[in-house]
């Protein structure tokens, strides 16, 4: 029998999801461009609007991406933007009509997010890459497969703020790969302490000063302002539990050192974990490999086949070889070992796909498939 899919239904026969109009806020930036690539051929979501700063507003998206002096296209992603998206007019992000889309995906700096996101959330769902609202007690920090039960706080958020929509941010991109690997360990063995050192891709800094070519060439920048504190605090919230109208943080102690490396894309992290139970490597491997199976088996458009992939080769993972695993949505883990300090491993996570835009799209997909979006 041939199943015919209507124009407003998903191409996945097991999931019948109404098609929705979406808008990308901050569309000209690195994370905004990743939203465009994640959404422009999406079976459930249709890009209806793009918005950016007043500098870009009033031009087509294609014109806004061109450098006014050289005419060069300031496009960061490997995947090209479609002609239909390039033709869209860029709206002023600060004044975009909340009725112009059913869902908003926002990739703006935190100061701008504090102004723009509540105005939109009063009417529509907002999925954000900004840190502006991560610290609010009624705002879940969503990580696919890790803590989507925290989305229950959306009802609290709506009630307290009088919103019809909501704001759901993702964590800091450095936190993302870490919590994906810690969740199965916490569930199976318990966590006491985590020590992590990151070597972060340049794209995590966007186009901001401080990581210009001459700064990072033949170099590692040993400090990223605010990053280590974010990783420690966000990990506790994400791994915590909903308790009434808030989240009780996990008591795990996290010590992070965050550095910027001369790598275009992908965050590499070395992790040492003190567990509550004695374990062997076979049990750790089994817990990681099995993790996320329920999410990955749902047929969601952006979900990978596996949330975690284990490498036996001691020279893996590497950002150049492994950041695109699972379409940039799989966290790659290697060098699993036990020593006198604890469990140790290296991970690579794609910071602008799973760690930002595509991760936010996957959160929206889970809610759409559940009928709660």
N, C-alpha and C positions, 0 to 999 in steps of 0.2 A: 504494500500500500504506500502511496506517495502522500506525504503530509505537506500541505500548502501553507506557508507562513504568510500571514497578512502583513500589510505595510507598517503596522504599529505593534508587531510582536517580535520577540527575540527569534533569531535563527536557530537557537538551541531548542529542540523539540520538547525537552523536559522542563524548560522554564518559559512560561508565557508572561513576559514583562512588557507593560506599556512603554512605548517610546516617549522620551522626554526631551524637551529643549533645555540646553545648558548654556551657561555663559562662563567664560574664562576671564577672571580679573587679574591684571598684571600680566597680560598675555605676551608682552614683548620681552620679558625677562627670561632667564634660563629655566626656572621652574615653570613659568607660564608657557614657554615653548614646549616643554615636556607634557604639559596638559594638552596642548594642541595635538601632539603626536599620539597621545593615548586616546583621544576622543574623536579625531576626525574621521575615522572609519569604524566607529563603535556601533555595534548592532542595537544597543538600547538607547544611547544618548546622541543627540544631534546638536552640534555647535550652532547656536542661534545668534550669539553675540560675543564680541571680544571687547575688552576695556583695558585702558592703561592710563598713564598720567596725562595731564593737559598738554604736554609736549607732543604726544602722539595722537591725541584725540582730534577727530575731524578728517583724518586721512584714512585711506584703506590700510588694512593690516600689512599688505605687501609694501606699501609706501612707508609705513611707520617703521618697518624693519630695516630700511635702507639708510645707510650713513649719509647725512646731508652733504658732507664734503666729498667723499670718494665715490658714493653711489654703491658701495659694497653692501651686500645683504648680510645683516647681522643675525644670522641664523645659526644656532649652536648645535642642534640635534643632528644625528645621522640621517633620520627619516625626514624627507622633504615635506613642507606644508603643501596641502592641496590647493589647486587654483581657486576652489570655492571659498576656502578659508582666507586666502590672500586677498580676495575681493571684498571681504566683510569690512564695513566701516568700523573704525575704532572709536568707542565711546569713552567719555570721561568717567573714570572709575569712581570718582567721588560723587557723581550725579546720575549714575546709571539707574534706570527704572527697575525696581524689583519685579515688576510684572513682565519684564522682557524675557524671562527664562523661568523654568520650573526648578532648576538647581543651579547654584553658583559654586564654581571652583575658584578659590582665591589663592594667589601667589604673590602677595605684596609684603613689604616690610612691616614690622610690628606696629610702628607708629601709625601708619596708614590703615592697617587692619583694625585698629581700635576705633577708627572713625567709620570705615566702610562696612565692616562685617556686621555690626549690630543693626545698622540701617537695613541691610538686606535680610538678616535673620529674623527681623520682625515679621517678614512675609514669607520667606523661602528658606530651604535648607542651604547651609553654607559649609563646604568642606575646605579646610584651610591648611596651608603649609606654614603659617606664621605662628610665632610663640605667644602672641598677644593675650590669648585667653586660656593657655594651658594651665595656668596656676589657679584658675577659678574652681571653686569646690563643686559647682554644678556642671562643669564642662569635662567630658571624658576625653582623654588622649587616646585615639583609636589606632590599634595596630591589627591588621588582618590576621586572624588565626590565633591571636594572643589574648585579647581582652575585649572582644566585641560585646560581651555581656555588660560592659560598662556603659554601653549605649542606652541602657535603661535610665540613665541620668538625664536624657533628653527631655523626658516628661517633667522632671524637676526644673530644668532650665526654662522650659516654656512657661511653667506655672509661675516661677519667681519673676521672670522678666516680661511676662505678657506677650511673648512672641508666638507667632504661628509657625515659624521655622525654627532653626537652631544653628549653632556653630559647633562643628566637630573638627578639631585640629589633629593633624598627625604629630608625632614627636619630632624632635630634632633628628636630622638624618643620621647622625652618629649613634643616637640611641636605638634606632630602628634595628640594625643588624644584631646589636647586643641583646635586646629583649627577645627577639625571635629565637635566639639560641638559649637564652636563660629560662624561658617559659617551660620547656619540657624538663629541664633540670630541676626547676623549682617544684613542679608537679610530682616528679618521680622521687626526688632525693632530698629536697629542701635546700635552701640557700642560706649561707651565713655572710660570706664576704666575696666581693668581686674586685679584682684589680685589672684595669684595662688601659692599654695604650693604643691610640689611634694614629694612623698615617692616612690623612684624609685627602681625597681628590680635590683638585682646584675648583671644580664646578660648584662645590659646596659653598664657596665664597661669592658666587655669582660673578659680577664684573666689578666688585668693590676694590678700592685701593688697598695696598698692603700685600697683594699677591700678584703684582705686575711681573712681567717676564723676567726682568733683571733681579727681582727679589727672590724668585723661586728657582731660577735656573742654577743647576749644580748646588742645590741647597735644600734644607728642610727648615721650615719655620716652626720653632718649638712652642708657640703659644697661640691660642685662638681665644679671644676675649669672650668670657661667659660660657664657653662650651663645656668645660669640665663640670661646672655647677649644674648646668642643664641636664647632662647625662646622668649625674648622680640622683638628682631630684626626680626627674621624669621616670627613671627606672623603677623607683619605689612606688610611684603612683600607678604606672602601667601594670606592674605585677601585683598590685594590691587588690582589695575586694570591695565591692559595693557594700556600704553600711548605711542603711537608711537613705538620706538625701545627699550623701557624700561618698568619698572613697577612703577607706582605711589603707594607708600606705604599707607596703611590704617592709619588714624591718631590715632587709638586706643592706649591708654597708657597701657602698660603691666608691672606689677611688679611681679617678680617671686622669690620664694625661693625654691631651689632644694636640696633635701636630698637623701641619700642612705639608704634604709631600708633592714632588714634581710629577704628579699623575693627573691626567685629564679628568678621569671619571672613576668613581668607585672608592669606597672607604675600606681600608684594611685595618683590622684590630687584632691585637694580641690580648688574650683573655686568660686570667687565672681565677679559678672559682674554688672557694672552700664550701663544700657541701655539708649538710647535716648528717648524712649517712655515708658509711664506707661503700665504695662502688668498685666495679671492675669496668674496663673499657667496653666490653661487649654490651653491658647494660646501658651505658651512656650512649653508645652508637645506636642501639635499638630504640631508645627513647627519642633521639633526635630524628632518626629516619622516619619513625612513625608519626612524628608531630605534624599537625596540619592536614592530615588525611581527609578529615570531614570537610574542611573548607575547600580543599583542592579537588574534591570529588563532586562538587556541586554543579559544575559546568558554567561557572562564572567567567565572563569573557577575558578578564585580566588575570585570573588566577593561574599560577604555574602548576605543573604536575606535582612538584614537591616544594615545600617551604624551605627545607634544609637539604643540602646535598653534601655527602661526606666524601672526602678525597683521601686515598691511601698514599698517593705520591707525596713524599715529604716536601717537594718543591711547589705544592699547591695548597691553598688557592693563591692566585695572583690576580690583581685587578685587570690586567690586559686580557687574560685568558678566561676569567670567570665572572666578571661583572655582568655579562649579558645572560647568565644562566637563567633559564625559565623566563626569557623575555625581560630580564632585569629584575625579576621578582623573587628569585631563589637566593637564599643566603648560602654561600659556599663555605664549608668548614674543613679544615685539615690540621695536621700535626696534633691530633688528639693524643694526649699522654697524661699519665699520672706521675707525680713526684712527691717529695716530702711536703711541698707547699699545698698542693691540691691538684685539681683537674686543670689542664692547660690546653689551649687550642688557638688557632688563627682563623679569622673569618674575613670574608670579603662580601660587602653588600653594596648594591647600586644605589648611590645616594640621591639621584634625581628621579629614579623610577620607583622602586619599592620605597625608598626613603622620602619621597615627596609626591610627585604628581600621580603616577600610576598607582601608588599605594592608596592615595585618597580616592581615586576612581574605584578601586577594588572595595573599599569600605562602602561607597555609595552603591555599588553593585549588590553587595550582601543585603543592604537594607531594601533595595528595589526588589530583589528576589524574595525577601521575607514579607513584602507588601507593607512595609512600615516607612517608606520614603514619601 
